[in-house]
Amino acid sequence: MRRALAGVALAVTSMVALSFLIPLALLVQSEARARSTTEAEQRASALAPVLALTTRSRDVQQAVSGLDSERRLAVHLPDGEVIGDRHAPASALARAERERETLAMDTDDGWVYLQPVILAGDRVAVVESFVPRSALTRGVVLSWGVMSLLAVGLVAGSVLVADRLGARVVRSSRELSRASNALGEGDLGIRVEPAGPPELKEAGRAFNSMADRVVGLLATERELVADLSHRLRTPLTALRLEAERMGSAPGSERLTAAITHLQTEIDSIISAARSPLAVGPPGGGTADGSGDGNGNGDGDGHGAASGDGAAGSRCEVSGVVRRRVEFWAVLAGQQGRPCGLEVTDEPTPVRLPYDDLAAVVDALIGNVFQHTPEGTAFAVEVERTAGSVVLCVDDAGPGIADPDLALERGVSVGGSTGLGLDIALRAARTTRGDLTIGRGPLGGARVRVELGLAAAVPPAGTPSRASRAVRAAARRGRRTTPDRGGPAG
């Protein structure tokens, strides 16, 4: 923008300067010529009284010397004698003498003025006044140079002023752009100081108002989530009382464990929603993965994750998968589902909190139970590659007809909420991995989740807000039905 404004100022000022400079230059040239010719005419006219009194050569020579020290004046006497230097053509002298009229003409050397003087006895003398070409343009070049310098100064000044104004506009625009990018990346505390032209000031005030509105809406949404989660405590309490009344009936222990787990999840949601809304840039917490208070994964993968899923939280994939498969194996045994588990013995650390990874495993295995008939086999496999950990969930169902559609958030091809696979996809991308759907060795769907190893992920590269989004989506998926675009997957 600065270049554009400077270019416009340069073009406009140059056109204005030229529109004045060219006519003024021609006027200066014309004035210099008129001054020189007028002086020449005056010198010629001054000799007329002398010739009217005497035509003696000595007297005329004395008068010419007194009027002209640069030998530009000459007198052609009637007897043919010439006093001074001759510059006029012979034909012009003859015409002036014959027709007795004043002549002025340009020659190769300059400008000549011929003035006839009528003497006694009807004789004619011709006074010749010459102006060399250099005298006709004396001072013109200097005047042109001064005017050119003034024009250049005017153009440079206008360009400098336009550049300063453009710099002010560009600085305000860049500040607004930087703040917009920071807000888009999650820094809710960013604001701008309205500056620049009135339009940019208004845009800055509108941006600040929008940022305040976004913070307010997020705070309201968190309060709403906390309130809705709190309302679940009443029916959950009633369910717990019914479980206690069952006493030692078959399945009461599992029901009590499930209720306890659900109570823990609800408390976690309320705690996260009631926590102060982060307004700083994402990834600002401790992210060294060294096992501090934010989250250190122990050998079995049951890492102590912080409630916000900070970038420093990490866990062992193998340990988490073992625990979750053991949980689901009980239900699989009741439904007659063969369940296979193959886990690598190598370390499998990933930069995800335990709860987030457990939500991924639950979502994928829960899809198998939701969308395949009882008795359908499934298998879970964990392997490690050079820079990632790969989690595969296979089933023997009919598979997923449209994998791309199944990965769209909120869109389900199996009649559920459409959040299950999105939970896994978000968790994978948080670690710079990915999720793919295809056919597995059991003949049904294979969901392959690639998670980046913790050592391969930059310490500050994982936004804490993304981890919270994964956990919130996982809890929503558990309260409803895990997405399943078809049998298993």
C-alpha positions as CSV (number, residue, x, y, z in Angstrom):
1,M,0.0,0.0,0.0
2,R,2.9,2.4,0.8
3,R,4.3,1.9,-2.7
4,A,0.9,2.4,-4.3
5,L,0.3,5.7,-2.4
6,A,3.8,6.9,-3.2
7,G,3.3,6.0,-6.8
8,V,0.1,7.9,-7.0
9,A,1.7,11.0,-5.3
10,L,4.6,10.8,-7.7
11,A,2.4,10.6,-10.8
12,V,0.0,13.3,-9.8
13,T,2.7,15.7,-8.5
14,S,4.9,15.1,-11.6
15,M,1.9,15.9,-13.9
16,V,1.2,19.1,-12.0
17,A,4.8,20.2,-12.0
18,L,5.2,19.6,-15.7
19,S,2.0,21.4,-16.5
20,F,3.5,24.5,-14.8
21,L,7.2,23.9,-15.6
22,I,7.0,23.7,-19.4
23,P,5.0,26.9,-20.0
24,L,7.2,28.7,-17.5
25,A,10.4,27.5,-19.2
26,L,9.1,28.7,-22.6
27,L,8.2,32.1,-21.1
28,V,11.7,32.5,-19.6
29,Q,13.3,31.7,-23.0
30,S,11.0,34.2,-24.7
31,E,11.7,36.9,-22.1
32,A,15.5,36.4,-22.4
33,R,15.2,36.8,-26.2
34,A,13.0,39.9,-25.9
35,R,15.4,41.5,-23.5
36,S,18.4,41.0,-25.8
37,T,16.6,42.3,-28.9
38,T,15.2,45.3,-27.1
39,E,18.7,46.3,-26.0
40,A,19.9,45.9,-29.6
41,E,17.1,48.1,-30.9
42,Q,17.8,50.7,-28.3
43,R,21.5,50.9,-29.3
44,A,20.5,51.2,-33.0
45,S,18.1,54.0,-32.2
46,A,20.7,55.9,-30.2
47,L,22.9,56.3,-33.4
48,A,20.1,57.9,-35.4
49,P,20.6,61.4,-33.9
50,V,24.4,61.2,-34.4
51,L,24.0,60.4,-38.1
52,A,21.5,63.2,-38.5
53,L,24.2,65.6,-37.4
54,T,27.3,64.2,-39.0
55,T,28.4,61.4,-41.3
56,R,32.1,61.9,-40.8
57,S,33.8,58.5,-40.2
58,R,35.8,59.6,-37.2
59,D,32.7,61.1,-35.4
60,V,30.6,58.1,-36.3
61,Q,33.3,55.7,-35.1
62,Q,33.5,57.5,-31.8
63,A,29.8,57.3,-31.3
64,V,29.7,53.6,-32.1
65,S,32.5,52.9,-29.7
66,G,30.7,54.8,-27.0
67,L,27.5,52.8,-27.5
68,D,28.9,49.4,-28.1
69,S,31.9,47.9,-26.4
70,E,31.3,44.4,-27.6
71,R,31.5,45.2,-31.4
72,R,27.9,44.3,-32.1
73,L,27.0,47.7,-33.7
74,A,27.8,48.7,-37.2
75,V,26.9,51.7,-39.6
76,H,26.6,51.5,-43.3
77,L,27.2,55.0,-44.7
78,P,25.7,56.2,-48.0
79,D,29.1,56.2,-49.7
80,G,29.5,52.5,-49.0
81,E,31.8,52.8,-46.0
82,V,31.1,50.4,-43.1
83,I,32.0,51.4,-39.6
84,G,32.0,48.3,-37.3
85,D,31.7,44.6,-37.9
86,R,29.1,43.5,-40.5
87,H,26.8,40.6,-39.8
88,A,23.7,41.2,-42.0
89,P,23.4,39.7,-45.4
90,A,23.9,42.1,-48.4
91,S,20.4,41.5,-49.7
92,A,18.9,42.5,-46.4
93,L,21.0,45.7,-46.4
94,A,20.0,46.6,-49.9
95,R,16.4,46.0,-49.1
96,A,16.5,48.2,-46.0
97,E,18.3,51.0,-47.9
98,R,16.0,50.7,-50.9
99,E,12.7,50.4,-49.2
100,R,13.7,52.4,-46.1
101,E,12.1,50.0,-43.7
102,T,13.3,48.5,-40.5
103,L,14.2,44.8,-40.7
104,A,14.8,42.1,-38.1
105,M,16.0,38.6,-38.9
106,D,17.6,35.5,-37.6
107,T,20.9,34.4,-39.1
108,D,23.2,31.4,-38.5
109,D,25.2,33.5,-35.9
110,G,22.3,35.2,-34.1
111,W,19.8,38.0,-34.6
112,V,20.3,41.1,-36.8
113,Y,18.4,44.4,-36.5
114,L,18.6,46.9,-39.5
115,Q,17.4,50.5,-39.0
116,P,17.6,52.9,-42.0
117,V,18.3,56.6,-41.2
118,I,17.4,59.2,-43.9
119,L,20.0,61.9,-44.2
120,A,20.1,65.2,-46.0
121,G,20.0,65.1,-49.7
122,D,17.7,62.0,-49.6
123,R,20.6,59.8,-48.7
124,V,20.1,56.7,-46.5
125,A,22.5,55.2,-43.9
126,V,21.7,51.9,-42.3
127,V,22.4,51.1,-38.6
128,E,23.0,47.4,-38.0
129,S,22.7,46.0,-34.4
130,F,23.7,42.3,-33.9
131,V,22.9,40.0,-31.0
132,P,24.8,36.7,-30.9
133,R,22.9,33.5,-30.4
134,S,24.5,32.9,-26.9
135,A,23.2,36.3,-25.8
136,L,19.6,35.4,-26.9
137,T,19.5,32.6,-24.3
138,R,21.6,34.1,-21.6
139,G,20.4,33.0,-18.2
140,V,17.8,30.6,-19.6
141,V,19.7,27.4,-18.7
142,L,20.2,28.6,-15.2
143,S,16.6,29.5,-14.8
144,W,15.6,26.1,-16.2
145,G,17.9,24.4,-13.7
146,V,16.4,26.3,-10.7
147,M,12.9,25.5,-11.8
148,S,13.8,21.8,-12.3
149,L,15.3,21.6,-8.8
150,L,12.2,23.2,-7.3
151,A,10.0,20.7,-9.3
152,V,12.0,17.8,-8.1
153,G,11.9,19.0,-4.5
154,L,8.1,19.4,-4.8
155,V,7.7,15.9,-6.2
156,A,10.1,14.4,-3.6
157,G,8.3,16.2,-0.8
158,S,4.9,15.0,-1.9
159,V,6.1,11.4,-2.3
160,L,7.7,11.6,1.2
161,V,4.4,12.9,2.7
162,A,2.4,10.2,0.9
163,D,4.9,7.5,2.1
164,R,4.5,8.7,5.7
165,L,0.8,8.7,5.5
166,G,0.9,5.2,3.8
167,A,3.2,4.0,6.6
168,R,0.7,5.0,9.2
169,V,-2.1,3.2,7.3
170,V,0.0,0.1,6.7
171,R,1.1,0.0,10.4
172,S,-2.5,0.2,11.6
173,S,-3.5,-2.5,9.0
174,R,-0.7,-4.8,10.0
175,E,-1.6,-4.4,13.7
176,L,-5.2,-5.3,12.9
177,S,-4.1,-8.3,10.8
178,R,-1.7,-9.5,13.5
179,A,-4.4,-9.2,16.1
180,S,-6.9,-11.1,13.9
181,N,-4.5,-13.9,13.3
182,A,-3.7,-14.1,17.0
183,L,-7.5,-14.2,17.9
184,G,-8.0,-17.0,15.3
185,E,-5.2,-19.0,16.9
186,G,-6.8,-18.8,20.3
187,D,-5.4,-15.7,22.0
188,L,-8.7,-14.3,23.4
189,G,-6.9,-11.6,25.3
190,I,-5.6,-9.8,22.2
191,R,-6.8,-6.3,21.5
192,V,-5.8,-3.4,19.2
193,E,-5.3,0.3,19.8
194,P,-7.5,2.0,17.2
195,A,-5.2,4.2,15.1
196,G,-4.8,5.5,11.6
197,P,-7.5,6.9,9.3
198,P,-11.1,7.0,10.6
199,E,-12.1,3.9,8.7
200,L,-9.2,1.9,10.3
201,K,-10.0,3.3,13.7
202,E,-13.6,2.1,13.3
203,A,-12.4,-1.3,12.2
204,G,-10.1,-1.5,15.3
205,R,-13.0,-0.7,17.6
206,A,-15.2,-3.2,15.8
207,F,-12.5,-5.9,16.3
208,N,-12.2,-5.2,20.0
209,S,-16.0,-5.4,20.3
210,M,-16.0,-8.6,18.4
211,A,-13.2,-10.1,20.6
212,D,-15.1,-9.1,23.8
213,R,-18.2,-10.7,22.4
214,V,-16.4,-13.9,21.6
215,V,-15.0,-14.1,25.1
216,G,-18.5,-13.5,26.5
217,L,-20.1,-16.1,24.3
218,L,-17.4,-18.7,25.3
219,A,-17.9,-18.0,29.0
220,T,-21.7,-18.3,28.6
221,E,-21.3,-21.6,26.7
222,R,-19.0,-23.0,29.5
223,E,-21.6,-22.0,32.1
224,L,-24.3,-23.7,30.1
225,V,-22.3,-26.9,29.8
226,A,-21.6,-26.8,33.6
227,D,-25.3,-26.2,34.3
228,L,-26.5,-29.0,32.0
229,S,-23.9,-31.4,33.4
230,H,-25.0,-30.5,37.0
231,R,-28.6,-31.4,36.1
232,L,-27.5,-34.9,35.3
233,R,-26.6,-35.5,39.0
234,T,-30.2,-35.9,40.1
235,P,-31.1,-38.9,37.9
236,L,-27.6,-40.3,38.5
237,T,-28.2,-40.2,42.2
238,A,-31.4,-42.0,41.8
239,L,-29.7,-44.6,39.6
240,R,-27.0,-45.1,42.3
241,L,-29.7,-45.7,44.9
242,E,-31.4,-48.3,42.7
243,A,-28.0,-50.0,42.3
244,E,-27.5,-50.1,46.0
245,R,-31.0,-51.6,46.5
246,M,-30.0,-54.4,44.1
247,G,-27.5,-55.5,46.7
248,S,-25.5,-58.5,45.5
249,A,-27.6,-59.2,42.4
250,P,-25.7,-60.3,39.3
251,G,-24.2,-57.3,37.5
252,S,-24.7,-54.9,40.4
253,E,-20.9,-54.4,40.9
254,R,-20.4,-53.5,37.2
255,L,-23.4,-51.2,37.4
256,T,-22.0,-49.5,40.5
257,A,-18.6,-49.2,38.8
258,A,-20.2,-47.7,35.7
259,I,-22.2,-45.2,37.8
260,T,-19.0,-44.2,39.7
261,H,-17.2,-43.7,36.4
262,L,-20.1,-41.6,35.1
263,Q,-20.1,-39.5,38.3
264,T,-16.4,-38.9,37.9
265,E,-16.9,-37.8,34.3
266,I,-19.7,-35.4,35.2
267,D,-17.6,-33.9,38.0
268,S,-14.7,-33.4,35.6
269,I,-16.9,-31.7,33.0
270,I,-18.3,-29.3,35.7
271,S,-14.8,-28.6,37.0
272,A,-13.5,-27.9,33.5
273,A,-16.4,-25.7,32.6
274,R,-16.3,-23.7,35.8
275,S,-12.6,-23.1,35.5
276,P,-11.6,-19.5,34.4
277,L,-11.7,-19.0,30.7
278,A,-8.2,-18.9,29.2
279,V,-7.5,-15.7,27.3
280,G,-3.8,-16.1,26.6
281,P,-2.3,-17.7,23.5
282,P,-2.5,-21.5,23.3
283,G,0.4,-23.7,24.3
284,G,1.5,-21.4,27.0
285,G,1.7,-24.0,29.8
286,T,4.5,-26.3,30.7
287,A,5.1,-28.6,27.7
288,D,8.4,-30.3,28.4
289,G,6.9,-33.7,28.8
290,S,9.1,-34.4,31.7
291,G,6.4,-35.7,34.0
292,D,5.6,-32.7,36.1
293,G,2.2,-31.8,37.6
294,N,0.6,-31.2,34.3
295,G,0.8,-34.8,33.4
296,N,3.3,-37.7,33.5
297,G,2.4,-41.0,32.0
298,D,3.6,-43.9,34.1
299,G,4.4,-47.3,32.7
300,D,0.8,-48.5,32.4
301,G,-0.4,-45.4,30.6
302,H,-2.5,-44.1,33.5
303,G,-1.0,-40.7,33.4
304,A,-2.0,-38.0,35.8
305,A,-3.5,-35.6,33.3
306,S,-4.4,-32.1,34.2
307,G,-8.0,-31.1,33.8
308,D,-7.3,-28.9,30.8
309,G,-5.3,-31.3,28.7
310,A,-2.2,-29.1,28.6
311,A,0.4,-29.7,25.9
312,G,2.7,-31.2,28.5
313,S,0.3,-34.1,29.3
314,R,1.4,-37.5,28.0
315,C,0.6,-41.2,28.4
316,E,1.6,-44.6,27.2
317,V,-0.7,-45.8,24.4
318,S,-0.1,-49.5,25.3
319,G,-1.1,-49.1,28.9
320,V,-4.3,-47.1,28.1
321,V,-5.4,-49.6,25.4
322,R,-4.9,-52.6,27.7
323,R,-7.0,-51.0,30.4
324,R,-9.8,-50.1,28.0
325,V,-9.9,-53.4,26.3
326,E,-10.1,-55.2,29.7
327,F,-13.1,-53.0,30.4
328,W,-14.8,-53.8,27.2
329,A,-13.9,-57.5,27.2
330,V,-16.5,-58.1,30.0
331,L,-19.3,-56.9,27.8
332,A,-17.8,-58.6,24.7
333,G,-17.9,-61.9,26.7
334,Q,-21.6,-61.4,27.5
335,Q,-22.4,-60.8,23.8
336,G,-20.2,-63.7,22.6
337,R,-17.8,-61.4,20.7
338,P,-14.3,-62.8,20.2
339,C,-11.9,-60.1,21.3
340,G,-8.2,-59.9,20.2
341,L,-5.5,-57.7,21.6
342,E,-2.0,-57.3,20.3
343,V,0.2,-54.6,21.9
344,T,3.9,-53.8,21.2
345,D,6.4,-54.1,24.0
346,E,8.2,-50.9,22.9
347,P,7.5,-47.6,24.7
348,T,4.6,-45.8,23.1
349,P,4.5,-42.3,24.6
350,V,2.2,-39.7,23.0
351,R,1.5,-36.2,24.0
352,L,-2.1,-36.7,25.0
353,P,-3.7,-36.9,28.5
354,Y,-4.9,-40.3,29.7
355,D,-8.6,-39.2,29.5
356,D,-8.3,-38.1,25.9
357,L,-6.7,-41.3,24.7
358,A,-9.1,-43.4,26.7
359,A,-12.0,-41.5,25.0
360,V,-10.5,-42.4,21.6
361,V,-10.3,-46.1,22.4
362,D,-13.8,-46.1,24.0
363,A,-15.3,-44.3,20.9
364,L,-13.7,-46.8,18.5
365,I,-14.6,-50.0,20.4
366,G,-18.0,-48.6,21.3
367,N,-18.7,-48.2,17.6
368,V,-18.2,-51.9,17.1
369,F,-20.7,-52.7,19.8
370,Q,-23.2,-50.2,18.5
371,H,-23.1,-51.0,14.8
372,T,-22.4,-54.7,14.5
373,P,-24.5,-57.6,15.6
374,E,-23.8,-59.5,18.8
375,G,-21.2,-62.2,18.2
376,T,-19.2,-60.1,15.7
377,A,-15.4,-60.4,16.4
378,F,-13.1,-57.4,16.8
379,A,-9.5,-56.9,17.4
380,V,-7.3,-54.1,18.7
381,E,-3.6,-53.7,17.8
382,V,-1.0,-51.2,18.9
383,E,2.3,-51.0,17.0
384,R,5.1,-48.4,16.9
385,T,6.8,-47.0,13.9
386,A,9.8,-44.7,13.6
387,G,7.9,-41.5,14.5
388,S,4.4,-42.6,15.5
389,V,2.2,-45.1,17.4
390,V,-0.5,-46.8,15.3
391,L,-3.7,-47.9,16.9
392,C,-5.9,-50.2,14.8
393,V,-9.4,-51.4,15.6
394,D,-10.7,-54.1,13.2
395,D,-14.0,-55.9,13.2
396,A,-15.7,-58.7,11.2
397,G,-18.8,-56.6,10.3
398,P,-19.9,-55.4,6.9
399,G,-17.5,-52.4,7.0
400,I,-18.2,-48.7,6.2
401,A,-19.6,-47.8,2.8
402,D,-18.6,-44.1,2.8
403,P,-15.4,-43.5,4.9
404,D,-15.1,-39.8,3.9
405,L,-18.7,-39.1,4.9
406,A,-18.2,-40.9,8.2
407,L,-15.3,-38.6,9.1
408,E,-17.4,-35.4,8.8
409,R,-18.2,-34.0,12.2
410,G,-21.9,-34.2,13.1
411,V,-22.6,-36.4,10.1
412,S,-23.4,-40.1,10.8
413,V,-24.1,-42.8,8.3
414,G,-25.2,-45.1,11.0
415,G,-27.9,-43.1,12.9
416,S,-25.8,-41.9,15.8
417,T,-24.5,-38.5,16.9
418,G,-21.6,-38.3,14.4
419,L,-19.0,-37.4,17.1
420,G,-17.3,-40.7,17.7
421,L,-14.8,-40.8,14.8
422,D,-14.4,-37.0,15.1
423,I,-13.1,-37.6,18.7
424,A,-10.4,-39.9,17.4
425,L,-9.6,-37.6,14.4
426,R,-9.1,-34.6,16.6
427,A,-6.9,-36.5,19.1
428,A,-4.8,-37.8,16.2
429,R,-4.3,-34.3,14.7
430,T,-3.5,-32.9,18.1
431,T,-0.3,-35.1,18.0
432,R,0.2,-34.3,14.3
433,G,-1.2,-37.7,13.3
434,D,-4.2,-38.7,11.2
435,L,-7.0,-41.2,11.0
436,T,-7.9,-43.4,8.0
437,I,-10.7,-45.9,7.4
438,G,-10.4,-49.0,5.3
439,R,-10.9,-52.8,5.1
440,G,-9.2,-54.9,7.8
441,P,-8.0,-58.5,7.9
442,L,-11.2,-59.7,9.7
443,G,-13.2,-58.7,6.6
444,G,-14.9,-55.7,8.1
445,A,-13.9,-52.1,8.8
446,R,-10.4,-51.1,10.0
447,V,-10.0,-47.7,11.7
448,R,-6.3,-46.8,11.8
449,V,-5.3,-43.9,14.2
450,E,-1.8,-42.7,13.8
451,L,-0.5,-40.7,16.9
452,G,2.8,-38.8,16.8
453,L,5.4,-39.9,19.3
454,A,5.9,-37.5,22.2
455,A,9.6,-37.1,21.4
456,A,8.7,-36.1,17.8
457,V,6.3,-33.4,18.8
458,P,7.6,-29.9,19.5
459,P,7.2,-29.0,23.2
460,A,5.0,-26.0,22.6
461,G,3.3,-27.1,19.5
462,T,0.1,-28.6,21.0
463,P,-2.6,-26.1,22.0
464,S,-4.2,-26.8,25.3
465,R,-7.5,-25.7,24.0
466,A,-7.5,-28.4,21.3
467,S,-7.0,-31.0,24.0
468,R,-9.9,-29.7,25.9
469,A,-12.0,-29.8,22.8
470,V,-11.1,-33.5,22.3
471,R,-12.0,-34.3,25.9
472,A,-15.3,-32.4,25.7
473,A,-16.2,-34.1,22.4
474,A,-15.4,-37.5,23.9
475,R,-17.7,-36.9,26.9
476,R,-20.5,-35.8,24.6
477,G,-19.9,-39.0,22.6
478,R,-20.1,-41.1,25.7
479,R,-23.3,-39.5,26.9
480,T,-25.0,-40.2,23.6
481,T,-24.0,-42.9,21.1
482,P,-20.5,-43.2,19.5
483,D,-20.6,-42.5,15.8
484,R,-20.5,-45.4,13.6
485,G,-20.8,-44.9,9.9
486,G,-21.4,-48.6,9.5
487,P,-20.4,-51.8,11.3
488,A,-17.2,-51.1,13.2
489,G,-15.2,-48.1,12.3
